[in-house]
Amino acid sequence: MNSKIGTVSHSFHRGLVFVLLSLVLAATPLRAVDEQLHFLPAGKPDVVALLAPPPLPDSPEQAADLAEVQAVFHAAFSNDVAVAFSEKKFSIFNFTPAVGMFFQSNNLPKIATFFHQVQTDAEIVTDNAKDYYKRPRPFTVDPRLASGQLEKSFSYPSGHSTESMVLALVLTDLFPDKQDAIITEARAIGWHRVEIARHYQTDIYAGRVLAQAIVREMKASPDFQRDFAEAKAEVAAAQKNQVSEQEKVLAIWADAKPPRLTRILNSASAGVPPAIDLVVGQ
């Protein structure tokens, strides 16, 4: 009888330890990375309060979500698939074609550092959300969708969608005249993840919503405001330098070429397309 009591007591204590451990884990942040945040207060934005949960497993919503991924996956062009795989790791300089070729990391060290910190904050928030919702990726649910090097993390919300849109929303404040092209690029980075079955479309849409909340929180940070102002000044200096270099090139060409070509170059510099044939020497 004593042995039975001992067995029951041992089982009880094991169960109690398990319950207490579960409570401790539940009260512990999903990732001990809050100290790495640069522009966000710990726990902000509140992702659980912000986002609706993803579709439940085996639900009609989940089935429809998976069917959409399957359709997009099989319809994707090879060029888009190649781009999607090339974007596994991306940065603010993926937006260079939308902004201008002067927008390069070697020209803009403050921009590179600032946006790396912005992206890191967005990644931390998104990873916490993924660990909370624990939604399996499409290729896990349907192994026929698996290709390339597969991620081990969860699916909801999409990190690529969140991070790219966070970068885009901040970048458009630096280049408001490029807003459409910048936002289009961010949306493409997110959608490419559906084309290679890394995410459901609902993951992508949730990421865009989360990105807006992240940027709102960041903009309230004095550190963000200071670093953004420094980044803006660096961009202005780089743009001024680009104009000076272009003017030097035009001046060299004007000195070296005959009068008619000089008139053409002057017209091009002023933004007026010349309505004459380019015949050197006339």
C-alpha positions as CSV (number, residue, x, y, z in Angstrom):
1,M,0.0,0.0,0.0
2,N,2.9,2.3,0.8
3,S,4.3,1.7,-2.6
4,K,1.0,2.7,-4.2
5,I,0.9,5.8,-2.1
6,G,4.5,6.6,-3.1
7,T,3.6,6.0,-6.8
8,V,0.6,8.3,-6.5
9,S,2.6,10.9,-4.7
10,H,5.4,10.7,-7.3
11,S,2.9,11.1,-10.1
12,F,1.2,13.9,-8.4
13,H,4.4,15.8,-8.0
14,R,5.4,15.2,-11.6
15,G,2.0,16.5,-12.7
16,L,2.3,19.5,-10.4
17,V,5.8,20.3,-11.8
18,F,4.4,20.1,-15.3
19,V,1.5,22.4,-14.6
20,L,3.8,25.0,-12.9
21,L,6.3,24.8,-15.7
22,S,3.5,25.4,-18.2
23,L,2.3,28.4,-16.3
24,V,5.8,29.8,-16.2
25,L,6.2,29.3,-19.9
26,A,2.9,30.9,-20.6
27,A,3.9,34.0,-18.6
28,T,7.3,34.2,-20.4
29,P,7.7,36.2,-23.5
30,L,7.7,34.1,-26.6
31,R,11.2,35.1,-27.5
32,A,13.7,36.7,-25.1
33,V,14.7,39.3,-27.6
34,D,13.0,42.4,-26.4
35,E,16.3,43.9,-25.4
36,Q,17.3,43.8,-29.1
37,L,14.5,46.1,-30.1
38,H,15.6,49.5,-31.3
39,F,12.5,51.6,-31.9
40,L,9.6,49.6,-30.3
41,P,8.6,49.2,-26.7
42,A,8.4,45.6,-25.5
43,G,5.1,44.0,-26.3
44,K,4.1,46.7,-28.8
45,P,2.2,46.4,-31.0
46,D,-0.1,43.9,-29.3
47,V,-0.3,41.4,-32.2
48,V,-2.9,39.2,-30.5
49,A,-5.2,42.1,-30.0
50,L,-4.5,43.4,-33.5
51,L,-4.8,40.4,-35.7
52,A,-7.6,37.9,-36.1
53,P,-6.4,34.3,-35.8
54,P,-5.6,32.4,-39.0
55,P,-8.2,29.8,-40.2
56,L,-8.6,26.8,-38.0
57,P,-7.1,23.5,-39.2
58,D,-9.5,21.3,-41.2
59,S,-11.9,24.2,-41.6
60,P,-13.5,25.3,-44.9
61,E,-11.5,28.5,-44.6
62,Q,-8.3,26.6,-44.3
63,A,-9.2,24.4,-47.3
64,A,-10.0,27.5,-49.4
65,D,-6.7,29.1,-48.3
66,L,-4.7,26.1,-49.2
67,A,-6.5,25.8,-52.6
68,E,-5.5,29.4,-53.4
69,V,-1.9,28.6,-52.6
70,Q,-2.0,25.5,-54.8
71,A,-3.4,27.4,-57.7
72,V,-0.9,30.3,-57.4
73,F,2.0,27.8,-56.9
74,H,1.2,25.9,-60.1
75,A,0.5,29.0,-62.1
76,A,3.7,30.9,-61.2
77,F,6.1,31.8,-63.9
78,S,9.7,30.5,-63.6
79,N,11.1,34.0,-63.5
80,D,8.8,34.9,-60.6
81,V,9.8,31.8,-58.8
82,A,13.5,32.6,-59.3
83,V,12.9,36.1,-57.9
84,A,11.0,34.7,-54.9
85,F,13.9,32.4,-54.0
86,S,16.4,35.3,-54.5
87,E,14.4,37.3,-51.9
88,K,14.8,34.8,-49.1
89,K,17.1,37.4,-47.6
90,F,16.3,41.0,-48.5
91,S,17.1,44.5,-47.3
92,I,16.1,48.1,-47.9
93,F,18.3,48.1,-51.1
94,N,15.8,45.7,-52.8
95,F,13.9,49.0,-53.3
96,T,16.8,50.6,-55.3
97,P,15.0,50.2,-58.7
98,A,12.0,52.0,-57.3
99,V,14.0,54.9,-55.7
100,G,16.9,55.4,-58.1
101,M,20.3,53.9,-58.7
102,F,22.1,56.3,-56.4
103,F,20.3,54.4,-53.5
104,Q,23.2,52.1,-52.8
105,S,24.6,50.8,-49.5
106,N,28.1,52.0,-50.2
107,N,26.7,55.6,-50.7
108,L,24.4,55.6,-47.7
109,P,25.8,54.0,-44.5
110,K,23.4,55.7,-42.2
111,I,20.5,54.6,-44.3
112,A,21.8,51.0,-44.3
113,T,22.1,51.0,-40.5
114,F,18.8,52.7,-39.8
115,F,16.7,50.4,-42.0
116,H,18.5,47.3,-40.8
117,Q,17.4,48.3,-37.3
118,V,13.9,49.0,-38.5
119,Q,13.7,45.6,-40.3
120,T,15.1,43.8,-37.2
121,D,12.4,45.2,-35.0
122,A,9.8,44.1,-37.5
123,E,11.3,40.6,-37.7
124,I,11.2,40.3,-33.9
125,V,7.5,41.2,-33.7
126,T,6.6,38.9,-36.5
127,D,8.6,36.0,-35.1
128,N,6.8,36.4,-31.8
129,A,3.5,36.3,-33.6
130,K,4.4,33.2,-35.5
131,D,5.4,31.4,-32.3
132,Y,2.1,32.4,-30.8
133,Y,-0.2,31.3,-33.7
134,K,1.9,28.3,-34.7
135,R,0.3,27.9,-38.1
136,P,2.0,25.3,-40.3
137,R,3.3,26.5,-43.6
138,P,1.5,25.4,-46.8
139,F,4.2,23.0,-47.9
140,T,3.9,21.3,-44.5
141,V,0.2,20.7,-45.0
142,D,0.7,19.6,-48.6
143,P,4.2,18.2,-49.1
144,R,3.7,18.4,-52.9
145,L,4.2,22.1,-52.6
146,A,7.7,21.7,-51.1
147,S,10.7,23.0,-53.1
148,G,14.1,24.5,-52.3
149,Q,15.4,25.0,-48.8
150,L,12.4,24.8,-46.5
151,E,11.9,27.0,-43.5
152,K,11.3,25.5,-40.0
153,S,9.4,28.5,-38.6
154,F,5.6,29.0,-38.7
155,S,3.5,30.7,-41.3
156,Y,1.2,33.4,-39.7
157,P,1.8,36.3,-40.3
158,S,4.3,36.4,-43.1
159,G,7.7,37.9,-42.1
160,H,8.5,38.9,-45.7
161,S,5.1,40.7,-46.0
162,T,5.5,42.5,-42.7
163,E,9.1,43.5,-43.0
164,S,8.9,44.6,-46.6
165,M,5.9,46.7,-45.9
166,V,7.4,48.2,-42.8
167,L,10.5,49.2,-44.9
168,A,8.3,50.6,-47.6
169,L,6.1,52.7,-45.3
170,V,9.2,54.3,-43.8
171,L,10.9,54.7,-47.1
172,T,7.9,56.5,-48.6
173,D,8.4,59.2,-46.0
174,L,11.8,59.8,-47.5
175,F,10.7,59.6,-51.1
176,P,7.0,60.5,-51.2
177,D,7.2,61.0,-55.0
178,K,8.1,57.3,-55.3
179,Q,5.4,56.0,-53.1
180,D,3.5,53.9,-55.7
181,A,6.6,52.2,-56.9
182,I,7.9,51.5,-53.4
183,I,4.6,50.1,-52.1
184,T,4.3,48.0,-55.3
185,E,7.7,46.4,-54.6
186,A,6.8,45.6,-51.0
187,R,3.6,43.9,-52.1
188,A,5.5,41.9,-54.7
189,I,8.0,40.7,-52.1
190,G,5.2,39.4,-49.9
191,W,3.2,37.8,-52.8
192,H,6.2,36.0,-54.1
193,R,6.1,33.9,-50.9
194,V,2.7,32.5,-51.9
195,E,4.1,31.6,-55.4
196,I,6.6,29.3,-53.7
197,A,4.1,28.0,-51.1
198,R,5.9,29.5,-48.1
199,H,2.7,31.4,-47.1
200,Y,-1.0,31.5,-47.5
201,Q,-2.5,34.7,-48.9
202,T,-4.0,35.4,-45.4
203,D,-0.5,35.4,-44.0
204,I,0.4,38.1,-46.5
205,Y,-2.6,40.3,-45.7
206,A,-2.0,40.0,-42.0
207,G,1.6,41.0,-42.5
208,R,0.5,44.2,-44.2
209,V,-1.9,45.1,-41.4
210,L,0.8,44.4,-38.8
211,A,3.3,46.5,-40.7
212,Q,1.1,49.6,-40.4
213,A,0.8,49.1,-36.6
214,I,4.6,48.6,-36.3
215,V,5.4,51.8,-38.1
216,R,2.9,53.8,-36.0
217,E,4.6,52.6,-32.9
218,M,8.1,53.3,-34.3
219,K,7.2,56.9,-35.2
220,A,6.4,57.6,-31.6
221,S,10.0,56.7,-30.6
222,P,12.4,59.7,-30.1
223,D,15.3,57.4,-31.2
224,F,13.4,56.6,-34.4
225,Q,12.7,60.3,-35.0
226,R,16.4,61.2,-34.5
227,D,17.8,58.4,-36.7
228,F,15.2,59.1,-39.4
229,A,16.2,62.8,-39.5
230,E,19.9,61.7,-39.9
231,A,18.9,59.3,-42.7
232,K,16.9,62.0,-44.4
233,A,19.9,64.4,-44.3
234,E,22.2,61.7,-45.8
235,V,19.7,61.1,-48.6
236,A,19.5,64.8,-49.4
237,A,23.4,65.0,-49.6
238,A,23.6,62.0,-51.8
239,Q,20.9,63.4,-54.2
240,K,22.8,66.7,-54.3
241,N,26.0,64.9,-55.1
242,Q,24.3,62.9,-57.9
243,V,23.1,66.1,-59.5
244,S,26.6,67.6,-59.3
245,E,28.1,64.6,-61.0
246,Q,25.5,64.6,-63.8
247,E,26.2,68.3,-64.4
248,K,29.9,67.6,-64.6
249,V,29.4,64.8,-67.2
250,L,27.1,67.1,-69.3
251,A,29.8,69.9,-69.2
252,I,32.5,67.5,-70.4
253,W,30.3,66.3,-73.2
254,A,29.4,69.8,-74.2
255,D,33.0,70.8,-74.4
256,A,33.9,67.8,-76.5
257,K,31.0,67.6,-79.0
258,P,29.9,69.9,-81.8
259,P,27.2,72.6,-81.3
260,R,24.2,70.6,-82.4
261,L,24.9,67.8,-80.0
262,T,25.5,70.4,-77.3
263,R,21.9,71.7,-77.9
264,I,20.6,68.2,-77.6
265,L,22.4,67.6,-74.3
266,N,21.2,70.9,-73.0
267,S,17.6,70.0,-73.9
268,A,18.0,66.6,-72.2
269,S,19.4,68.2,-69.1
270,A,16.4,70.5,-68.9
271,G,14.0,67.6,-69.3
272,V,12.9,68.6,-72.8
273,P,13.2,65.8,-75.4
274,P,14.8,67.2,-78.5
275,A,12.6,67.0,-81.7
276,I,15.6,66.7,-84.1
277,D,17.7,63.9,-85.5
278,L,21.0,63.2,-83.8
279,V,23.4,63.8,-86.6
280,V,26.8,64.6,-85.2
281,G,28.7,67.4,-87.0
282,Q,25.7,69.3,-88.4
